[in-house]
């Protein structure tokens, strides 16, 4: 157990629907990062939050949004889902003082859009 | 924009052989990470390389970093089947994000 908790582990939904993925960072970590992993695109950085504030944006579609709550857990919302959104979604966490120890990843949410 | 290139992307090798995976990146950074991923699983941190000339070893894996050449290597010595996985390098630009290479899928034949 890495200490980063992601739920649900698997999600199957239809095109056009909306889903929410949840991530609880490791205890003490203030930053949460979201990544999308698909076969053809590899690991793509989506967005980062630090202590409730958005810090950086990557290749995140307008149909996707995220937030980090006061208790530091984060949610990634995916709407108007398309077949191409099927992927593994990972979150990672770390704290600035722990940067030398790398980033800790959760076990991921596998999203299948049918 | 930072680009991180790994090669090879696929590698099939015999047990007992040595090989090296290369990771090139396009802009200055002094932090580089190597991760391992088994199929359908999460990413496991292998090495954190923090400065030019850093070398770290764990079992049959050894990683090094040359920040002047913007190159990191992951060397596998006397490969065993259990090392079959996908290996990613990732470059840390700032506190904002890390950028991953496409990964090297390593298949070690018994």
Interface residues (C-beta under 8 A of the other chain):
Chain A: X2 X31 X33 X35 X42 X43 X45 X48 X50 X55 X56 X58 X88 X90 X92 X96 X99 X100 X101 X102 X103 X104 X105 X106 X107 X108 X110
Chain B: X31 X33 X35 X40 X41 X42 X43 X45 X48 X50 X88 X92 X95 X96 X97 X98 X99 X100 X101 X102 X103
